[in-house]
Amino acid sequence: MRTLYLSIIFILITSITVMVNAFAQNETSYQELRHIIPKWLTTKSPLDQYSAGVSADIIVCQGDLHLIIKAKDNSPACVKSETVSRLLDLGWAKNTTSTIAGFLEQNYHNATYSNGTVVDSHDIDIQINTTESSPVVYFQTFFSNGTLYKSDTVQISDMQPDIYYKYHMDTKSNSYTSQEGFKTNIIYNNDSAVIFIPPVNESDDIFGVKEIYPTKKDGAQWYMNANNILNDTLFYTSPDPNATCNNPAICMQLYKNPTDDSWHAKRIDVPENEGTRLVVNSPPNTLWLNTEMTGYYKLQNSTHYPQEFTHVTRSGTPHTTVCHGYSYYPSITFDGNAEVQKSLYHAGDISSYSETFASTGVTTPLIDRWIGMKTMTYNIKNNTAVKFEIWTDEQDNNNWHKIFEQIDPGWPVPGNPAEQGCKNPTTGLAMNSNDIISWGGTEQQFRADNAEFDFKKLSIREIIPPIS
């Protein structure tokens, strides 16, 4: 009899293990997609994650809890392993393995019209785990009351796989539907995943400029002093400013325009890669890391054309030591291109810079018009890559849209920083020529070479990135 009891116990334990493993299979099948869910979101409840745009099958459970899918509405729950089999027997949970998962990567206002209509843009990342091949992915988007809003059919070959697929959708809505949000059902090979699209959470900074990504709680922030930008302990210029500078080789002309809150800067007819440097040191006991930098610029004159407006991010102090010359350089050229490159050490203007990654013709030439420029720099994939975005406000009317994005998975720079004695600040090991700058910088710069221009509303904020 004892042998029979042991056998029954063994069968029960085995059954529970199989059931838990069936659910755990999905928890390990979508690791690449799960890695891009922001860390702050993974600490929320399953329903909070689900409501924020995470499909049920990639919800992150805390501790030793296991993900299950509720049978009544396909929503997620996190339960103890010993509870799984009982919930299956009661029909409360489903023992299914989904082959498709999705995550709402970005959710932002793209335009607002005078009649109150809002255009929101949504970027959804999709991962498909199946050996079956269907040429088409179907998308059905519903209002919150269940009414169909729009349907879309996309060829799988058109979705540009990059570990996972990307789908972009725009929605037009009045204020009511913008407040309620949407729901998108993604269908592939008779399997599906539901992505909730919450209302866009948007706020303005102290200048009234829209913030694309939310400010990190207790994160560092800097805003230019519009009355006297020089009255700021975190701010300095290179070279020194002078309102009546007549020698651009040794000084920079800088003064406040008398009719508004903008400032005028001029450093022109100097060597090709020299010019205005408006430098913001990181606040005490912190470093600039995942940031949204904003500035408005009006180009009046330039030599060595084309040059560019550049937001230098995650920078050391490159002119103090060779090894502090690490920086990223997202830019908009004066003739309308977007680009980014990096340096890992400062060994001259050419020898230590990576290849330039660019998109041409993303905007019209910048001469004699105001343009808003935002650059976002943030870590992704568990700090193994860095992503850049460039956004513009083309008409100086607070209507922002993204014109460029790029990822640094390890761009190489010429030479060998280790030969200069440079070390990676995160590891303490010798710096490699293809290291990413995953660490924070002691300063960031608003930069323009060989240019005379006006500027206003400069700011830097530590943000909660859309991807972590």
Secondary structure, DSSP 8 states (H G I E B T S, - for coil): -HHHHHHHHHHHHHHHHHHHHHHHHHHHHTHHHHHTS-HHHHTS-HHHHHHTTB-GGG----TT-EEEEETTT--EEEE-HHHHHHHHHTTSEE----SEEEEEEEEEEEEE-TTS-EEEEEEEEEEE--S---SEEEEEEEETTS-EEEEEEEEGGGS--SSSEEEEEEEEE-HHHHHH-EEEEEEETTEEEEEEE-----EE-TTS-EESS-B-TT--EEE--SS-TTS-TTEEEES-EETT---TTT-EEEEE-TTSS-EEEEE-SS-TT-EEEEEEE--TT--B-SEEEEEEEEEEEESSSS-EEEEEEEE--TTT-GGG--EE--EEETTS-EEE-EESS-SSTTTTB---EEETTSS---BTSEEEEEEEEEEETTTTEEEEEEEEETTSSS-EEEEEEEEES----SS-GGGGT-B-TTT-SB--TT----S-BSEEEEEEESEEEEEEEEEEEEB--S--
